[in-house]
Amino acid sequence: MIIVVSKSEIREGKLAEYKGIAARLVEETRKEAGCISYDLCQDIDNSNILTFVEKWESMQALDAHMQTPHFTEIVPKLREMRVSSELNKYTQI
């Protein structure tokens, strides 16, 4: 299993827009083969920090996800609304 944690700090005034666009990404991604879970979480202490927590059956499933039309269309829009981001990929041990 592959676990992805993608943390972003969202620009002031862009949080509602980011969450609205991200909701479509979550909805479409959950339908993909190989997707175990795909969630968007909001930091309790800083509402402008949002984190995608993803679980994939394999690296191949994750690679396929990153080639989907919804990913390639939505992720660039999300990037424009970020102050910063960090992406980490893990394997379960």
Long-range contacts (C-beta under 8 A, 24 or more apart in sequence): 1-36, 1-55, 1-56, 1-57, 1-58, 1-91, 1-92, 2-55, 2-56, 2-57, 2-58, 2-59, 2-61, 2-62, 2-89, 2-90, 2-91, 3-53, 3-54, 3-55, 3-56, 3-89, 3-90, 3-91, 3-92, 4-52, 4-53, 4-54, 4-55, 4-56, 4-62, 4-87, 4-88, 4-89, 4-90, 5-51, 5-52, 5-53, 5-54, 5-87, 5-88, 5-90, 6-51, 6-52, 6-54, 6-85, 6-86, 6-87, 6-88, 7-49, 7-50, 7-51, 7-85, 7-86, 7-87, 8-49, 8-50, 8-51, 8-78, 8-82, 8-83, 8-84, 8-85, 8-86, 9-46, 9-48, 9-49, 9-82, 9-83, 9-84, 9-85, 10-48, 10-49, 10-50, 10-81, 10-82, 10-83, 11-48, 11-81, 11-82, 11-83, 12-48, 14-81, 15-47, 15-48, 15-50, 17-81, 18-50, 18-78, 18-81, 19-50, 21-74, 21-77, 21-78, 22-50, 22-52, 22-74, 22-78, 24-70, 24-74, 25-70, 25-71, 25-74, 25-75, 25-78, 28-68, 28-70, 29-54, 29-65, 29-68, 29-70, 29-71, 32-61, 32-64, 32-65, 32-68, 33-61, 33-64, 34-58, 34-60, 34-61, 34-62, 34-64, 34-65, 35-61, 35-65, 48-83, 62-89
